[in-house]
């Protein structure tokens, strides 16, 4: 059976449970996989989250979670791919701002 998440993996909640958006964006750890009566697979997570309206435990369907994994050696470090021009423009703006402050202060 293919699942998006694996036991013990960090995951982010990406789908609302019953339309309730309370837990969207939460980071959880998948603990135990179960087979839901409707045929889908679901996870118990840590922390064990409870629904605010009725206090019931929330089981997260595998499709409601997106695993957070180390991308490995194929990852691209986008920060180091900045265009030199954008850096130059920011430096130019800082230089002009400093000059204006010196003019106002004198």
Residue pairs with C-beta under 8 A, 6 or more apart in sequence:
1 41
3 33
3 41
3 62
4 11
4 62
4 63
4 65
4 66
4 67
5 11
5 30
5 43
5 62
5 65
5 67
6 30
6 67
7 30
7 31
7 32
7 33
8 29
8 30
8 31
9 29
9 30
9 67
9 68
9 69
10 27
10 28
10 29
10 67
10 68
11 27
11 28
11 29
11 30
11 43
11 45
11 60
11 65
11 66
11 67
11 68
12 25
12 26
12 27
12 28
12 65
12 66
12 68
13 23
13 24
13 25
13 26
13 27
13 28
13 60
13 64
13 65
14 24
14 64
14 65
14 66
15 24
15 61
15 63
15 64
15 65
16 23
16 24
17 23
17 51
17 58
17 60
17 64
20 51
20 52
20 53
22 52
23 49
23 58
26 49
27 68
28 45
28 46
28 47
28 49
28 60
28 65
29 45
29 46
30 43
30 44
30 45
30 65
31 43
31 44
31 45
31 46
32 43
32 44
33 41
33 42
33 43
33 62
34 41
34 42
34 43
34 44
34 59
35 41
35 42
36 42
36 59
36 61
40 61
40 62
40 63
41 61
41 62
42 59
42 60
42 61
42 62
43 59
43 60
43 61
43 62
43 65
44 57
44 59
45 58
45 60
48 57
49 57
49 58
50 56
50 57
50 58
51 57
51 58
